[in-house]
Amino acid sequence: MTRLFVKGRAVHPGVAMPVGSTTTWADGSVHKKISQYKWTIVRPGNGKSTRTELDKKAENYYDESIKQAWAGLGIVEHLEDKFGVTDYAGLKKLIRTGPKDQASKVFRSTKDYVDSLSIPTGNKAAAVDKLGRSLLVLRDTYAGPKKKLTVKVQSKVSGKARYEYQPSQVSFSATRIKAAQKKLGGWSDMSKTPTMTQLRAMEKNGTAKIIWGKPQAKKKWEVYQKVTDTIIPFKERAKGIDVKMRQFEVKDKRTLRTVTVELTIPYPFARQFIEHNIKSERTKSNLVGQLTRSAGYKKAAM
């Protein structure tokens, strides 16, 4: 039965049936099993079953699964504890509102739990088989499309398309955001450079360090653009990313550095800083990728 959900739609729920047996599918057609995972049609059906018929079929399978003595009780307990499902209606809602692979996740999780129980193996297999059949019907009848892990991106340079992993949606607690803003001396809008007051506050609490020159209130700030000027620590105990900014002046058509400062941008504001201040799309993508993979960033978002 485990192979059923690994294979998905390609495998009929009668995978456990012996070769040579026949069965009637939901659309009324009769199929004969000719190998472990292959069926051939013997008699066509009268058309697809209605949703009401499929719903009733799924509910019957569910009822049969929870009636399997101790294994059925284990299924009920696990579905409630793990997924908040207390009856068939709740199970149907869970599958209907989830992606295509939601049914597979529920099945594998429940099977693992039932397998861990000290009850007869036959009882476990029967209960899990019925639950799997119910989930399969619900998936094919109600589930939405499977969530895509990648997204198609068109290159602005070559015009060629490539596939990239979709960025994970990371959120930080209000407490972490507030603490990070305090570390930044109240600076939270990463589309703007910090004020002198904010810089002095950061210098005082150790977030910023002037390594060359003396800051002046009226001079412009600029973020260093090389990928090596933005350090993404991979250690779990790291608190943020290390970046460099400078003040400059234009003299005789030349841009002259007047001051350089090193800053630690706490993780709750790190991604915004990169996206707003790194001009090269390639460098920006590189840095964001490093950030989302770093252990410190993942831990801060927990």
N, C-alpha and C positions, 0 to 999 in steps of 0.2 A: 504493500500500500504506500510505502514511503516513495517508491519510484513514480507513483501516480502524480504527485505534486511536483516532483523534480522535473518531470517531462511536460507537465502542464496540459494543454489542450490536446497534444498529440497522443495521449494515452487514455484509453477508455477505462471507466471505473471497473470493468470486468477483468482487469489485469491478473487478478488472482485465480480466475477461472481456468480450467484445464483446456488444452488445445483440442479443438473439435466440437466444443460446446457452442450453443447458439443462445442469443439473447435479444430482447426487443429494446430498441433505443427509444428516446423520448419522442421522436417524430413518428413512432409506430413502425419503423423499418426493422427487419430482422437481420441480424449479422451473425456470421460464423467465425469463430476464432481459428486462424490457420497457423499462427505462431505466437510467441509470448506477447508481442506488442503489435500484432497485425491482425486485422479483421477484414472479412470480405462480405459484401452485402448479398443476402439470400433473397430477400423480398423487400421492395421499396415500401416506404410508409405513405400515409395519406396527407403528409404535410407536417409542418412544425406544430408542436404542442403549444397551447396558449400559456401565457405567463401564470395564470391561475392554476393550471394543471401542474406546471413545473414547481410552483410555490408549494402546492400540496404534497408533491413528491419529496421535495426537500424537507418539509416539516415531518413527514412520515419517517424519513431516514434519521432525522434528529431525534424523534421520539424513541425509535428503536435503539439508538446509540445510548441514550441515558437510562434505558431500561435494563441494560446489561449488568445486572447485579452490582458488585463493588466497582467495576470499571466505569460504569455509568455514573456512579456517585463521584468518582474521581474527575470525570469530564465536567460535571456540573460545578464542582468546587474550583477547578482550574479556570474555566471560562469566566467565572465570577471574579475570582481573585486577580487574574491577569488582564482580562479585557472588559470587566464590568458587565458581562452578559449573564442574565439570569433566566432567560427563556428563548424560545425560537425567534420571537419578534425582535429581541435584542441582537441575536446573531445575524438576522437578516439585515437589520439596520447597520451593523458593523461592516458587513460585506458591501452593502449598497453605497455607503458613504466613503468607502476606502478604495485604494487603487486595485488593479487586477491581481497583484500578488498578496493582497491582504488575506485571502482564503488560505493560501499556502503557508503564510506565517502562523495563522491560527492553528492549522492542522499540525505543523511540525512541533510547535510549542506544546500543544495538548498531547500529542503522541509521546513526546519525550517525558512528559509528566506521568502519563498513564503507565508507560514502560518502567518507570522507577518504582511503581507500587508493588508490594508483595502480595500479588494475587495471581491466580492461574493464567498462564500465557494465552490459552484459548479464549478466555473471557476478555482479556485486553484486546486481542486481535479483532474479535467480533465487534466490540464497541467502537474501536478506532476506525474500522472499515465503514461502519454505518455513518459515523460522523464525517468521514472523508467524502462519502457519496453526497451527503447533504451539502457540504461546503462546495463541492464541485458543481452541483446544480445551481446553488446560489451565485457562485462566481460567474457562470455562463449566462445567468439570467439577469443579474443586477449589477455586477461589479463594473467600475469605470476602467479606463485604460491604465496600463501599468505605468508608473512614474518613470520618466526617462532620466538616466543618469548623465547623459551627455547632451550637448546642444550644438547645433551646426553654426559655425562662425565663418563669415566671409572675410578673407584677408583684404585689407585696404591697399596693400602693396602689389601682390601678385594677382589678386582677383580670384584665387583658388579657395575652395571651401575646405574647412577642416572641422574636426569634432573635438570639443573640449568638455571636461567635466563641469557640470553646473556648479556654481559657487554655493557652498553650504551656507545656510542662513544661521548665523551665530548671534545670539542675544546675550547681553550682560545684565546682571541684576542692578537695580537702582542703587544699591549700596556701593557696588564696584564703580559704577559710573560717577557717583558723587565723590568717592575717594580719589578717582583718577582726575576729576576736574580740580580738586583741591591741590593735587600734586602739580597740576599745570597752572596754578595761580589764578584759576578762574577762566583760563583760556579753553574754550570748547568748540568754537567755530573753526574747523580745520581748513576752511577755504580762505581764511585770513591769517596773516602772521601775528604773533603775539605782540602786545604793547610793551613798553618799557617797564610799566608797573608789574605786568604779569611775568616778564623775564626776571625782574629782580626777585619776585616771590619764588620763582622756580630755582633761581640761583641760591636763595636762602635755604630752601628745603632739600637741595641736592639733586633736583631734577635736571637743572641746566648747569653747564660749566663753560666759562669763557676761556678759550685756549689761545686766543690771539687777539690783540687790540683792545679797544675800549668802546662799548656800544654808545651810540648817539641817538637821541630820540627822533631826530628829523631825517635820518638816513633810512633808505629802503632795505628790506630784508629779502633774502633769496635762499631757496633750498638747494643744496648741492644735488646735482642730477645723476651722477654716476651710480651704478648699481652697488658699487663697493662703498659708497658714502652712506648707505642705509643698511645697518646691520640688523638682521633678523636672528636673534638667539634661538637655538633649538632646545636649550635646557629647560626643563620643567619649572625650575625655580625662578626663571627670568620674569621680570615685571612689565617689560615693554620692549619696544624697538629703539635702537640708538641711531639718531640722525644728526646731520650737520646743517647749520644755517649760517649765512654770512650777511654782513652789511657791506655795501660797496658804493663807489662813486665813479662817475665817468669823467675822465680827464684826457684831453687830446685824443678823443674818440676811442679811448681804451677804458675797459672796466677794471677798476682797481679795488681789491678787497681791502676793507678797513678793519673788519672784525670777524672772527669765526667763533661760533658757539656750538657746543655739543649738547643735545637734548635727549632725554629718554621719554618717548611718547608711550604712556600706559596703554595696554592692550585694548581697552574699550574705545580708544580714539585712534588706534594705529591704522586700521584699514582706511578710515576717512582721510587721515593725513596723507597716506600714499596716493589714494585716488584723486585728491584735490591738488597735490603739489608735485607729483612726478609727471613730467610732460610727455616723455616717450611712452607710447602704448606698450611696446615690447618690454621695457624696463618695469613699467607699472605692473604688467601681467606677471612678470618674473617675481617681483617682490610680494605681490598678493598671494601667489602660489606658495612661496616660502612661508609667508605668515600663516596661512590656513593649515599648513602641514606641521607647524612648530608645536612642540609639546606645551610650551608656556601659554600660547594663545588658547589651545584647547582646554587647558586646565583653568584658565581665567574665566572661560565661558561656562564652566560647569556650575 
